[in-house]
Structures are given as structure tokens and as C-alpha cells.
Amino acid sequence: MISPRRIAAVLKKELLQLRRDKMTFAMVIMIPLIQLLLFGYAINTNLRHVPVALVDESQTELSRTLAQLVQATQVVTITEELATPQQAERAITESRVRAALIIPPDVAYRLARSPSVGLGLPDATDQTSSRPVAHWIVDGSDTMVASAIKSLRTMPLTELLKLPPNRQVPTFEVTLYFNPEQRSAVNIVPGLVGVILTMTMILFTSAAIVRERERGNMEMLINTPIRSIELMVGKIIPYIFLGLVQVAIILGLGHVLFDVPINGGLGTLLVVTLLFIIASLSLGLVISTLAQNQLQSMQMTIFVLLPSILMSGFMFPFDGMPQPVQIIAQILPATHFMDMIRGVVLRDASLYELRWEILWMIGFAVFGLLAATLRFKKRLG
């Protein structure tokens, strides 16, 4: 027979154990609370304030008004004013902006010759009358950003000209770079590299130190002449090779099965991938030195994994998140790697063009290894 008394005794024991395990109790409360607040603000499919560049070759009152109307939509924010379209293309490649609005020198002439404006200029129906008023060049590697920019093809001109609904509106020309067909696989497959590496690399090392303690190997490690930093480096080296194998599988199959282009150099791809793998492994080691047991290490890993997936720009555009959430997201290695891997694979970005992301990743990896080493020294003491 099932005894309620014995069940109550076991229940009391578990409650007492949970009460003593303050870390687990805190994680149970804090994980849903913090992630609810973060994701409630972070996940936003309605893009606002996408950073764009302006190339105003006209420098007239009309061109300035046109730029103001574009920015008044709140879909984009002009963060840079550049002199030439070539500079705008480079800014997109470096991921400083997501698009660029190029206003030609003859914007007033193009607008006046449009049939919808009806200013009575001669030859208003010739080929020049169909030329677009201005030109958008867009980073098409993010399909949601590309769709948001395409929605501006006529909106500012409608407000500028105050045309009735039944009149044809002159348009902006939109050119999508890197993914002109707006195929989702082109955006998802490179980002999937970051997601899978984040999951596996952090998971592999988050229990590394805890596992040694639970297996009774900690005293043996203390008595060996190995230094803490040597232990940390030795722990992560095998997983670096596993991470590179994962990258080769994802990008190789993505290219064969989904025709995802690999436009960048393999050397550049290897450098940025190695940096991200080492940064993720060092983060896992820090978690391992903080956790008291493997359950806690798993909870902390999940606490890091969900923001890394949802706030890195993999599923939802980074530019659509509120500024405070963007600041939090930029602490995570996955956010920076999303820009780097898409930059190399899709935009053929060079190491120099990715220099700030690379420097940040190096700093994070060094800081993580040092923090894990210091934490392990404290345990040895």
C-alpha cells in the first residue's frame, strides 16, 4: 500500500533541500521574471528606427525635405551622411547601417517630369519621366529589414505631393544587396551557425569544473603542478575542433541543399569562427566556476542561451529592439557573431571591415578565461 506518511516525509526532505539550495530557488524565480521582461520588450516585428545613411547629391531644399519625410516615418533613422554611393556601400558592408538613401542631383527635375505631378513640362511621358525620384540600396541579408525599407517606396512622396488616392505616385527605386530574392534560407543558415555554436559550446564547458568536483577529481587537480590557466585552456581546446566541424557541416549542407552563397574568404571565416568559439567556451567556463552542481550549471546555461537566440538578431531584427535591450544584447557574444558571420558569408566583409566586432570578441574571450581562472584559484584556496 502507498503510505501518505512516507510520501510526506520525502516531500518534507525535498522542500528542505530546495530551501538550502538558494541558487536553484533564485533561478526558479528569476529566470521567468527577467526573461519575461526582456523578451516582452525585445521581440518586436514592427521595425522602427533602422539605421540608414543618406547620400544627398542634390543639396537642395527639396532633397532635405525628402530626407526629413523619410525619417518622419520612424521606420528609419539617418545616422550617417555620406558623400558618395561607394561610401554608402562600404557602410552597409561594415554593418554600420542597414541601408542608404541616394538622392540624385536632378531630383527636382525627375519629380517635375513625373506624370502624376502634372506640372505641364514638355515630353512628360518620355523615358525620363519613369525614372525613380531617388534610390535605396539595402542590406537584403535581413529579409525583415529589406521589407521595411521597401514599404517606403511611395509613402514619403505621397505626403510630399499631397496627391489624391487615385493618382499614380512616383517611387523610390529599391536595390537589395546580398539577397535580392529575399530568400529566408540565405538569412537563416549563417545565423544558425551562431545559434548552434552557442548552444553546444556553452553547454559543453558549463559543467566542466563542476563535473570534476562531482567525480572526485578536484583534489587530484589541486595536487598536480598544473596551473589554473593551463587547466582552462586544456579544457576548451578539444571543443574548438568540434565547433569547427559543426560550422563545416552547417555551411556545407546549407550551400548544397539551400544554395546559400559563401561569398567571403575561408581564412576570414575561420578567424571569426575561432574567436566566437573561444568566447563561447570561456563563457561556459565562467558558468562552471559559479555553479555548485551540474543542475545549477544547466540552469545558468539556459539563462544565457535564450537571450542569445532571441536577442542576437537571429529570429528578430536587432534594430527593432528598444535601446536598453540592445545594450544588454551587445554583451552577448552571439549578437556580435551574427553580424560577423553574415558579413563574411553574405557580404564578403574583410577582417578590417569587421575590426570592431573582432576586437570586442577578443576582449570577451580574454576576460572570460581570466575570470574563470581567478574563480578557480579561489576554489583552490
C-alpha positions as CSV (number, residue, x, y, z in Angstrom):
1,M,0.0,0.0,0.0
2,I,1.1,3.6,-0.7
3,S,1.8,5.4,2.5
4,P,0.9,9.1,2.7
5,R,3.2,9.4,5.7
6,R,6.3,8.2,3.7
7,I,5.3,10.5,0.8
8,A,5.0,13.4,3.2
9,A,8.5,12.6,4.7
10,V,10.0,12.6,1.2
11,L,8.2,15.8,0.4
12,K,9.5,17.5,3.5
13,K,13.0,16.4,2.7
14,E,12.8,17.8,-0.8
15,L,11.4,21.1,0.4
16,L,14.2,21.4,3.0
17,Q,16.8,20.6,0.3
18,L,15.3,23.2,-2.0
19,R,15.4,25.7,0.8
20,R,19.1,25.1,1.4
21,D,19.8,25.4,-2.3
22,K,19.4,29.1,-2.6
23,M,20.9,29.3,-6.1
24,T,18.3,26.9,-7.6
25,F,15.5,28.7,-5.8
26,A,16.7,32.1,-7.1
27,M,17.0,30.7,-10.6
28,V,13.5,29.3,-10.5
29,I,12.1,32.8,-9.6
30,M,14.5,35.0,-11.6
31,I,14.6,33.1,-15.0
32,P,10.9,33.6,-15.9
33,L,10.8,37.1,-14.4
34,I,13.8,38.5,-16.2
35,Q,13.2,36.8,-19.5
36,L,9.6,37.9,-19.5
37,L,10.7,41.5,-19.1
38,L,13.5,41.2,-21.6
39,F,11.6,39.4,-24.3
40,G,8.4,41.3,-23.8
41,Y,10.3,44.4,-24.8
42,A,12.8,42.8,-27.2
43,I,10.6,40.8,-29.5
44,N,9.1,43.3,-31.9
45,T,8.4,42.5,-35.6
46,N,7.4,46.1,-36.3
47,L,10.7,47.7,-37.2
48,R,11.4,51.2,-36.1
49,H,14.5,53.4,-36.3
50,V,16.5,51.2,-38.7
51,P,19.9,53.0,-39.0
52,V,20.5,54.2,-42.6
53,A,22.9,56.5,-44.4
54,L,22.0,59.5,-46.6
55,V,23.8,60.4,-49.8
56,D,22.4,63.8,-50.8
57,E,23.9,64.6,-54.2
58,S,21.3,67.4,-54.8
59,Q,21.8,69.5,-51.7
60,T,18.6,71.4,-52.3
61,E,15.6,72.3,-50.1
62,L,13.6,69.6,-51.9
63,S,16.2,66.9,-51.1
64,R,16.4,68.0,-47.5
65,T,12.6,67.9,-47.2
66,L,12.5,64.5,-48.8
67,A,15.1,63.2,-46.3
68,Q,13.1,64.6,-43.4
69,L,9.9,63.0,-44.6
70,V,11.6,59.6,-44.9
71,Q,12.9,60.0,-41.3
72,A,9.5,61.2,-40.1
73,T,8.0,57.7,-40.9
74,Q,10.1,56.4,-37.9
75,V,10.9,53.3,-39.9
76,V,14.4,54.6,-40.4
77,T,16.8,56.9,-38.7
78,I,19.5,58.7,-40.6
79,T,22.7,58.0,-38.7
80,E,25.3,59.0,-41.3
81,E,25.5,61.5,-44.1
82,L,28.0,60.3,-46.8
83,A,29.3,61.9,-49.9
84,T,29.2,59.1,-52.5
85,P,27.2,55.9,-53.1
86,Q,30.5,54.0,-52.8
87,Q,30.9,55.1,-49.2
88,A,27.3,54.1,-48.6
89,E,28.0,50.6,-49.9
90,R,31.0,50.3,-47.7
91,A,29.0,51.4,-44.6
92,I,26.5,48.6,-45.4
93,T,29.2,46.0,-45.8
94,E,30.7,47.1,-42.4
95,S,27.2,46.8,-40.9
96,R,27.3,50.4,-39.7
97,V,24.0,51.0,-41.5
98,R,21.3,48.7,-42.9
99,A,20.5,50.8,-46.0
100,A,21.3,54.0,-47.7
101,L,19.1,56.6,-49.4
102,I,20.7,58.1,-52.5
103,I,19.1,61.4,-53.7
104,P,20.4,62.2,-57.2
105,P,21.4,65.7,-58.3
106,D,18.4,66.1,-60.6
107,V,15.8,65.1,-58.1
108,A,13.7,68.2,-58.7
109,Y,13.7,67.6,-62.4
110,R,12.7,63.9,-62.0
111,L,9.9,64.8,-59.7
112,A,8.6,67.6,-62.0
113,R,8.6,65.3,-65.1
114,S,6.6,62.6,-63.3
115,P,3.1,62.2,-65.0
116,S,1.4,62.1,-61.6
117,V,2.7,65.6,-60.6
118,G,1.3,67.2,-63.7
119,L,3.4,70.4,-63.9
120,G,2.9,70.5,-67.7
121,L,6.5,70.1,-68.6
122,P,7.1,69.0,-72.2
123,D,7.8,65.4,-73.0
124,A,6.5,64.3,-69.7
125,T,5.7,60.9,-71.0
126,D,9.2,60.0,-72.4
127,Q,11.5,57.5,-70.8
128,T,13.0,60.0,-68.3
129,S,9.5,60.6,-66.8
130,S,9.6,57.0,-65.5
131,R,12.9,57.3,-63.7
132,P,12.7,56.9,-59.9
133,V,12.9,60.0,-57.8
134,A,15.6,58.6,-55.5
135,H,17.3,55.2,-54.9
136,W,17.5,53.0,-51.9
137,I,20.3,50.4,-51.6
138,V,19.5,47.9,-48.9
139,D,21.2,45.1,-47.0
140,G,19.0,42.3,-48.1
141,S,20.6,39.7,-45.9
142,D,18.0,40.5,-43.3
143,T,14.6,40.0,-45.0
144,M,12.6,41.9,-42.4
145,V,14.8,45.0,-42.7
146,A,14.5,44.7,-46.5
147,S,10.7,44.5,-46.4
148,A,10.6,47.5,-44.0
149,I,12.6,49.7,-46.4
150,K,10.6,48.5,-49.4
151,S,7.5,49.8,-47.6
152,L,8.9,53.4,-48.0
153,R,8.9,53.3,-51.8
154,T,6.0,55.7,-52.1
155,M,5.0,56.8,-48.6
156,P,7.1,60.0,-48.2
157,L,6.3,61.0,-51.8
158,T,2.6,60.8,-51.2
159,E,3.0,63.1,-48.2
160,L,5.2,65.5,-50.1
161,L,3.0,65.8,-53.2
162,K,-0.4,65.5,-51.4
163,L,-1.8,63.5,-54.3
164,P,-5.4,62.1,-54.4
165,P,-5.6,58.4,-53.8
166,N,-6.4,57.6,-57.5
167,R,-3.2,59.3,-58.9
168,Q,0.0,57.4,-59.7
169,V,2.7,58.2,-57.2
170,P,6.4,58.5,-58.3
171,T,8.5,55.9,-56.5
172,F,11.9,55.2,-55.0
173,E,14.0,52.5,-56.6
174,V,15.0,49.8,-54.2
175,T,18.0,47.6,-54.8
176,L,18.6,44.7,-52.5
177,Y,22.2,43.7,-52.0
178,F,23.4,40.2,-51.0
179,N,20.0,38.6,-51.1
180,P,18.0,40.1,-54.0
181,E,15.4,37.3,-54.0
182,Q,14.8,37.7,-50.2
183,R,15.1,34.0,-49.6
184,S,14.8,33.2,-45.9
185,A,17.4,30.5,-46.0
186,V,20.1,33.0,-47.0
187,N,19.5,34.8,-43.8
188,I,18.8,31.8,-41.5
189,V,21.6,29.4,-42.4
190,P,24.5,31.7,-41.4
191,G,22.7,32.8,-38.3
192,L,22.1,29.1,-37.4
193,V,25.9,28.7,-37.1
194,G,25.8,31.2,-34.2
195,V,22.8,29.6,-32.5
196,I,24.2,26.0,-32.7
197,L,27.7,27.0,-31.6
198,T,26.2,29.0,-28.7
199,M,24.1,26.0,-27.5
200,T,26.8,23.4,-27.8
201,M,30.0,25.3,-26.8
202,I,28.5,26.8,-23.6
203,L,26.8,23.5,-22.8
204,F,30.0,21.5,-23.2
205,T,32.1,23.7,-20.8
206,S,29.4,24.9,-18.4
207,A,29.7,21.7,-16.4
208,A,33.4,21.1,-16.9
209,I,34.7,22.2,-13.4
210,V,31.5,21.0,-11.6
211,R,31.9,17.6,-13.2
212,E,35.4,17.3,-11.9
213,R,34.2,18.0,-8.4
214,E,31.3,15.6,-8.5
215,R,33.5,12.8,-9.8
216,G,36.0,13.4,-7.0
217,N,38.8,14.6,-9.3
218,M,39.2,18.1,-7.8
219,E,41.7,17.0,-5.1
220,M,43.8,15.3,-7.8
221,L,43.8,18.5,-9.8
222,I,44.8,20.5,-6.8
223,N,47.8,18.3,-6.1
224,T,49.1,18.4,-9.7
225,P,51.5,21.1,-10.8
226,I,49.1,22.3,-13.5
227,R,48.2,26.0,-13.3
228,S,44.7,27.3,-13.4
229,I,45.1,29.0,-16.8
230,E,46.6,25.8,-18.2
231,L,43.6,23.8,-17.0
232,M,41.2,26.3,-18.6
233,V,43.0,26.3,-21.9
234,G,43.3,22.5,-21.9
235,K,39.5,22.2,-21.2
236,I,38.5,24.2,-24.2
237,I,40.9,23.0,-26.9
238,P,39.1,19.7,-27.8
239,Y,35.8,21.6,-28.2
240,I,37.3,24.1,-30.6
241,F,37.8,21.4,-33.1
242,L,34.2,20.1,-32.5
243,G,32.9,23.6,-33.2
244,L,34.8,23.9,-36.5
245,V,33.3,20.5,-37.6
246,Q,29.8,21.9,-36.8
247,V,30.5,25.0,-38.8
248,A,31.7,23.0,-41.8
249,I,28.5,20.8,-41.6
250,I,26.1,23.7,-41.4
251,L,27.6,25.9,-44.1
252,G,28.4,22.9,-46.4
253,L,24.9,21.5,-46.3
254,G,23.4,25.0,-46.4
255,H,25.3,25.6,-49.6
256,V,24.4,22.2,-51.2
257,L,20.8,21.9,-50.1
258,F,19.6,25.5,-49.9
259,D,22.0,27.2,-52.3
260,V,23.3,29.6,-49.7
261,P,26.3,31.5,-51.1
262,I,29.6,31.7,-49.3
263,N,31.0,34.9,-50.7
264,G,33.7,35.6,-48.1
265,G,37.2,34.1,-47.9
266,L,37.7,30.9,-45.9
267,G,40.5,32.4,-43.9
268,T,38.3,35.3,-42.7
269,L,35.5,32.8,-41.9
270,L,38.0,30.7,-39.9
271,V,39.2,33.6,-37.9
272,V,35.8,35.0,-36.9
273,T,34.5,31.5,-36.1
274,L,37.5,30.6,-33.9
275,L,37.1,33.8,-31.9
276,F,33.4,33.1,-31.3
277,I,34.0,29.5,-30.3
278,I,36.7,30.5,-27.8
279,A,34.5,33.3,-26.4
280,S,31.5,30.9,-26.0
281,L,33.7,28.3,-24.4
282,S,35.2,30.9,-21.9
283,L,31.6,31.9,-21.0
284,G,30.8,28.3,-20.3
285,L,33.9,28.0,-18.1
286,V,32.8,31.1,-16.1
287,I,29.4,29.5,-15.6
288,S,31.1,26.2,-14.5
289,T,33.1,28.0,-11.8
290,L,30.0,29.8,-10.5
291,A,27.7,26.7,-10.3
292,Q,27.7,24.3,-7.3
293,N,26.4,21.3,-9.2
294,Q,25.5,20.3,-12.7
295,L,21.9,21.2,-12.2
296,Q,22.8,24.8,-11.4
297,S,25.2,24.9,-14.4
298,M,22.4,23.7,-16.7
299,Q,20.0,26.4,-15.3
300,M,22.6,29.1,-15.8
301,T,23.2,27.9,-19.3
302,I,19.6,28.1,-20.2
303,F,19.5,31.6,-18.7
304,V,22.2,32.6,-21.2
305,L,21.0,30.6,-24.2
306,L,17.5,32.0,-24.6
307,P,18.7,35.7,-24.8
308,S,21.5,34.6,-27.1
309,I,19.0,33.1,-29.5
310,L,16.2,35.7,-29.3
311,M,18.1,38.9,-28.8
312,S,21.1,38.4,-31.1
313,G,19.2,39.2,-34.3
314,F,18.8,35.6,-35.4
315,M,15.0,35.5,-35.2
316,F,14.0,39.1,-34.7
317,P,15.8,42.1,-36.2
318,F,18.3,43.7,-33.7
319,D,17.4,47.1,-35.0
320,G,13.8,46.7,-33.9
321,M,14.6,46.3,-30.3
322,P,14.5,49.2,-27.8
323,Q,17.8,50.8,-27.0
324,P,18.1,49.4,-23.4
325,V,17.6,45.9,-24.8
326,Q,20.1,46.5,-27.5
327,I,22.7,47.4,-24.8
328,I,22.0,44.2,-23.0
329,A,22.1,42.1,-26.2
330,Q,25.5,43.6,-27.1
331,I,27.0,42.0,-24.0
332,L,26.4,38.6,-25.5
333,P,29.0,37.1,-28.0
334,A,26.2,35.7,-30.2
335,T,25.0,39.2,-31.1
336,H,28.4,40.2,-32.5
337,F,28.9,36.9,-34.2
338,M,25.6,37.3,-36.1
339,D,27.0,40.4,-37.7
340,M,30.4,38.8,-38.4
341,I,29.2,35.5,-39.9
342,R,26.6,37.2,-42.1
343,G,29.1,39.8,-43.0
344,V,31.7,37.2,-44.2
345,V,29.3,34.7,-45.8
346,L,26.9,37.1,-47.5
347,R,28.6,40.5,-47.8
348,D,32.2,39.3,-48.3
349,A,33.3,41.6,-45.4
350,S,37.1,41.7,-44.7
351,L,38.7,41.4,-41.3
352,Y,39.4,45.2,-41.4
353,E,35.7,45.9,-42.0
354,L,34.8,43.7,-39.0
355,R,37.6,45.1,-36.9
356,W,35.4,46.4,-34.1
357,E,33.4,43.2,-33.7
358,I,36.7,41.2,-33.8
359,L,38.3,43.4,-31.1
360,W,35.2,43.0,-28.9
361,M,35.2,39.2,-29.3
362,I,38.9,39.0,-28.4
363,G,38.3,41.1,-25.3
364,F,35.4,39.0,-24.2
365,A,37.4,35.7,-24.7
366,V,40.4,37.0,-22.7
367,F,38.1,38.4,-20.0
368,G,36.2,35.1,-19.8
369,L,39.3,33.0,-19.5
370,L,40.8,35.3,-16.8
371,A,37.6,35.4,-14.8
372,A,37.3,31.6,-14.9
373,T,41.0,31.2,-13.9
374,L,40.5,33.6,-11.0
375,R,37.4,31.9,-9.9
376,F,39.1,28.5,-10.0
377,K,42.0,29.9,-8.0
378,K,39.6,30.9,-5.3
379,R,38.2,27.4,-5.2
380,L,41.7,26.0,-4.8
381,G,42.3,28.3,-1.9
